Amino acid sequence: KHHLISAADLTRDDAVLILDTAEEMARVADRPIKKLPTLRGRTVVNLFFEDSTRTRISFEAAAKRLSADVINFSAKGSSVSKGESLKDTALTLEAMGADAVVIRHHASGAPYRLANSGWIDGAVVNAGDGTHEHPTQALLDAFTMRRRLVGRDRGIGRDLAGRRITIVGDVLHSRVARSNVLLLNTLGAEVTLVAPPTLVPIGVESWPCEVSYDLDSVLPKSDAVMMLRVQRERMNAAFFPTEREYSRRYGLDGDRMARMPEDSIVMHPGPMNRGMEITAEVADSDRCTAVEQVANGVSTRMAVLYLLLGGAEPAAPAPHARTE
Ligand code: CP
């Protein structure tokens, strides 16, 4: 049975297949009629125990574009607020015949528990668990980087070998950073983390990346700079300098962006703290891909659902059959 719990679950070939399939899905999105019949009769449940805008909406759009039936479950307003457990919630969804469960949870490990519990039969997709992982975010980020740094058509079948990616900010609390480091390493990119010493996770030495505390020295050597949201809700004052001090040392403003190579890009998974890790000038510039990342999230999540649920009909010619 197939699940997507961690970016580490993916080999280089798995990841390239997902990115190539996402390109086929993006071609569907460019058509007047954006729907494929491939998951007709299948049910996808979006099980969200933690707030989300981008991930929840894009999984819903992805499932609907594949013609699946979609059930949106939010812990707020459900019987979870009366104390119902993850197990009983899962058994309820199973009784409704879920073919895939897309889960976001505040507890790291909740998607793994669901996938290995025997409570449900369907595929489990991790849509962000605590401070642990967010593998579909890493996939849509890799899709965005491949399009921008390799090329939309030239990128088919290719990885990100040799591309230099810098991830900046609150790495300690970031599931996006962990999944990106794992996936980018699998795809051959060179990753550098830049963060204040208090926001670097213990054990980072074992991660497949470099660590720096000096943003200005890393920027000129970066093909993409990914700014992370400062997660104030997950930290206490001991972790954090002042907002002003943080922005001065680790924020990306127009002057800093000017030190990046000409064709490099600025990324942000959202939601953004404008004025903290990124200025409005940078966020709204042509080099910032934040909105493009959201659009790419729909194609990427269509590819993940399609490949996990094995659609009844091919979405398009198999990527390896392409001749370009
Ligand atoms: N990037 C991301 O996961 O955003 P949401 O929390 O809005 O889903």
Residues whose N, C-alpha, C, O or C-beta is under 5 A from the ligand:
A	BS01	CP	D51 S52 T53 R54 T55 R56 P269 G270 P271
